[in-house]
């Protein structure tokens, strides 16, 4: 029998303890780590290499999405099942686009949760049927998993300048404007101007949506040598 390694990332220690007891009673599931925030989550995933990560949406949501983007950027094989205390449409769709393979309410029955973990481990996409946006989650999750990154990469490198790609590469890792400005030796105001141009070009409303597109495209670092680049990048 194949053991499924599971990690739990939730800010609520009591919920983590409850999940550990439920999962520990299953012969094919083993808890390999737990985390209370996004930093601990990254460490657990790197060290324990779980097959499935139960990720609390309220880490908070921005950090949960950032965690998903970081896993995608590093091409980590861990599959993620989001646990949410309430059915929030924006959170459902953002996590699907960021690479989550499942979405469940925390009121889910333990037996249903076990089946969801097993199905996600097999490569399926699973979503709580009680959610109004269940079908949309499945559609978005499938698109995120599809091998269409090259097409999206072509589209983004065709419209974004090299500087905009450099900034988006840093945004996708969760860095804020001040950190980006310091790293690229430009002012925070200049970073904001570049980001506004990116939002207009990509027709998105905020940095999270732009980061989702960037991560899905799997664009290589913009500071690579020109003769190593697969496609020409626009300059400022």
C-alpha positions as CSV (number, residue, x, y, z in Angstrom):
1,X,0.0,0.0,0.0
2,X,1.3,3.4,-1.0
3,X,1.5,6.0,1.8
4,X,0.4,9.5,1.0
5,X,2.5,12.1,2.8
6,X,0.4,15.0,4.0
7,X,1.4,18.4,5.5
8,X,-1.0,20.8,7.3
9,X,-0.6,24.6,7.1
10,X,-3.2,26.3,9.3
11,X,-2.9,29.3,11.7
12,X,-5.2,27.5,14.1
13,X,-3.3,25.0,16.2
14,X,-6.4,23.3,17.5
15,X,-7.6,22.6,13.9
16,X,-4.1,21.3,13.1
17,X,-4.3,18.9,16.1
18,X,-7.7,17.7,15.1
19,X,-6.6,17.1,11.5
20,X,-3.5,15.2,12.7
21,X,-5.7,12.9,14.7
22,X,-8.1,12.3,11.9
23,X,-5.4,11.7,9.3
24,X,-3.4,9.6,11.7
25,X,-6.3,7.1,11.9
26,X,-5.9,6.3,8.2
27,X,-3.6,3.5,7.2
28,X,-2.6,5.1,3.9
29,X,-2.1,8.7,5.2
30,X,0.8,10.0,7.2
31,X,1.3,13.6,8.5
32,X,4.9,14.6,7.8
33,X,4.8,18.2,9.0
34,X,2.7,21.2,10.1
35,X,3.0,24.9,9.8
36,X,1.3,28.0,11.3
37,X,2.2,30.6,8.7
38,X,3.5,30.9,5.1
39,X,7.2,30.9,6.1
40,X,6.9,27.7,8.1
41,X,4.9,26.2,5.2
42,X,7.7,26.9,2.7
43,X,10.2,25.2,5.1
44,X,7.9,22.2,5.6
45,X,7.4,21.7,1.9
46,X,11.1,21.9,1.2
47,X,12.1,19.5,4.0
48,X,9.3,17.0,4.2
49,X,8.3,17.0,0.5
50,X,4.6,16.1,1.2
51,X,2.5,14.6,-1.6
52,X,-0.5,16.8,-0.5
53,X,-0.5,20.1,1.4
54,X,-3.6,21.1,3.3
55,X,-3.4,24.9,3.1
56,X,-5.5,27.3,5.1
57,X,-6.9,30.1,3.0
58,X,-6.6,32.5,6.0
59,X,-2.8,32.5,6.2
60,X,-4.2,35.1,4.9
61,X,-5.4,34.7,1.4
62,X,-2.7,36.8,-0.1
63,X,-0.1,34.6,1.6
64,X,-1.9,31.5,0.6
65,X,-1.8,32.6,-3.1
66,X,1.8,33.6,-2.7
67,X,2.6,30.2,-1.3
68,X,1.0,28.5,-4.3
69,X,2.8,30.8,-6.7
70,X,6.1,30.0,-5.0
71,X,5.5,26.3,-5.3
72,X,4.7,26.7,-9.0
73,X,7.8,28.9,-9.5
74,X,10.0,26.2,-7.9
75,X,8.1,23.5,-9.8
76,X,7.4,21.6,-6.6
77,X,5.3,18.5,-7.2
78,X,3.3,18.9,-3.9
79,X,-0.4,19.1,-4.7
80,X,-2.4,21.6,-2.7
81,X,-5.9,21.3,-1.2
82,X,-7.2,24.7,0.1
83,X,-9.2,24.7,3.4
84,X,-11.5,27.7,3.8
85,X,-13.9,28.6,6.6
86,X,-16.3,30.3,4.2
87,X,-17.2,30.2,0.5
88,X,-15.4,33.3,-0.9
89,X,-15.6,33.5,-4.7
90,X,-12.4,35.5,-5.1
91,X,-10.4,33.2,-3.0
92,X,-11.8,30.1,-4.8
93,X,-10.9,31.4,-8.2
94,X,-7.5,33.0,-7.3
95,X,-6.3,29.8,-5.7
96,X,-7.4,27.7,-8.7
97,X,-5.4,30.0,-11.1
98,X,-2.4,29.9,-8.7
99,X,-2.3,26.1,-8.9
100,X,-4.5,24.6,-6.2
101,X,-5.8,21.2,-7.0
102,X,-8.7,21.2,-4.5
103,X,-10.9,23.5,-2.5
104,X,-12.9,22.5,0.6
105,X,-14.8,24.2,3.4
106,X,-13.5,23.5,6.9
107,X,-17.0,22.1,7.7
108,X,-16.3,19.2,5.4
109,X,-16.9,15.7,6.8
110,X,-13.7,13.9,7.8
111,X,-14.5,11.0,5.5
112,X,-15.0,13.3,2.5
113,X,-11.7,15.1,3.3
114,X,-9.9,11.8,3.2
115,X,-11.4,10.9,-0.2
116,X,-10.5,14.4,-1.5
117,X,-6.8,13.9,-0.4
118,X,-6.6,10.6,-2.1
119,X,-8.2,11.8,-5.3
120,X,-5.9,14.9,-5.5
121,X,-2.9,12.6,-4.9
122,X,-4.0,10.6,-7.9
123,X,-3.9,13.7,-10.0
124,X,-7.6,14.6,-10.0
125,X,-9.1,18.0,-9.3
126,X,-11.5,18.0,-6.4
127,X,-13.8,20.8,-5.1
128,X,-16.5,20.9,-2.5
129,X,-19.8,20.5,-4.3
130,X,-21.5,23.0,-1.9
131,X,-19.6,25.8,-3.5
132,X,-21.4,28.0,-6.1
133,X,-18.2,28.3,-8.1
134,X,-17.3,24.7,-8.0
135,X,-17.4,24.2,-11.8
136,X,-15.4,27.4,-12.4
137,X,-12.8,26.2,-9.9
138,X,-12.4,23.0,-11.9
139,X,-12.1,24.9,-15.2
140,X,-9.5,27.3,-13.8
141,X,-7.5,24.6,-12.1
142,X,-7.4,22.5,-15.3
143,X,-6.2,25.6,-17.3
144,X,-3.5,26.2,-14.7
145,X,-2.3,22.6,-15.0
146,X,-2.5,22.5,-18.8
147,X,0.8,22.6,-20.7
148,X,0.1,26.0,-22.3
149,X,2.8,28.0,-20.6
150,X,4.8,28.6,-23.8
151,X,1.8,30.4,-25.4
152,X,1.3,32.6,-22.4
153,X,5.0,33.3,-22.2
154,X,5.0,34.4,-25.8
155,X,2.2,36.8,-25.1
156,X,3.7,38.4,-22.0
157,X,7.3,38.8,-23.4
158,X,5.7,40.4,-26.5
159,X,4.1,43.2,-24.5
160,X,6.2,43.7,-21.4
161,X,9.6,45.5,-21.4
162,X,12.7,43.9,-19.9
163,X,12.3,46.2,-16.8
164,X,8.6,45.2,-16.4
165,X,9.6,41.6,-16.6
166,X,12.3,42.1,-13.9
167,X,9.8,43.8,-11.7
168,X,7.1,41.1,-12.2
169,X,9.6,38.4,-11.4
170,X,10.1,40.0,-8.0
171,X,6.4,40.6,-7.5
172,X,5.8,36.9,-8.1
173,X,8.1,36.1,-5.2
174,X,6.1,38.3,-2.8
175,X,8.4,41.3,-2.7
176,X,6.8,44.7,-2.1
177,X,7.5,47.9,-4.0
178,X,10.2,49.2,-1.6
179,X,12.1,45.9,-1.8
180,X,11.8,45.9,-5.5
181,X,13.1,49.5,-5.8
182,X,16.0,48.8,-3.6
183,X,17.0,45.6,-5.5
184,X,16.7,47.3,-8.9
185,X,18.1,50.7,-7.8
186,X,15.0,52.6,-8.7
187,X,12.5,54.7,-6.7
188,X,9.3,53.3,-5.3
189,X,7.4,55.7,-7.5
190,X,9.1,54.3,-10.6
191,X,8.2,50.8,-9.5
192,X,4.5,51.9,-9.2
193,X,4.6,53.5,-12.6
194,X,6.0,50.3,-14.2
195,X,3.4,48.2,-12.4
196,X,0.5,50.4,-13.6
197,X,1.8,49.9,-17.2
198,X,1.9,46.2,-16.6
199,X,-1.7,46.2,-15.3
200,X,-2.8,48.1,-18.3
201,X,-1.0,45.8,-20.8
202,X,-2.2,42.6,-19.1
203,X,-5.7,44.0,-18.4
204,X,-5.6,43.1,-14.8
205,X,-6.6,45.0,-11.7
206,X,-3.9,44.3,-9.2
207,X,-0.5,42.8,-8.5
208,X,-1.9,39.4,-7.4
209,X,-3.7,38.9,-10.7
210,X,-0.5,40.0,-12.6
211,X,1.6,37.6,-10.6
212,X,-0.8,34.7,-11.4
213,X,-0.3,35.3,-15.1
214,X,3.4,35.6,-14.7
215,X,3.7,32.4,-12.7
216,X,1.5,30.5,-15.1
217,X,3.8,31.5,-18.0
218,X,6.9,30.2,-16.2
219,X,9.0,33.0,-17.7
220,X,12.7,32.7,-17.1
221,X,14.6,35.4,-15.2
222,X,14.7,38.6,-17.3
223,X,18.3,39.3,-16.4
224,X,19.6,36.3,-18.4
225,X,22.3,36.9,-21.0
226,X,20.8,38.1,-24.3
227,X,22.5,35.2,-26.3
228,X,20.8,32.7,-23.9
229,X,17.4,34.1,-24.3
230,X,14.9,32.0,-26.3
231,X,12.9,35.1,-27.3
232,X,13.9,38.8,-27.7
233,X,12.6,41.0,-24.9
234,X,11.5,44.6,-25.4
235,X,13.7,47.2,-23.8
236,X,12.6,50.2,-21.8
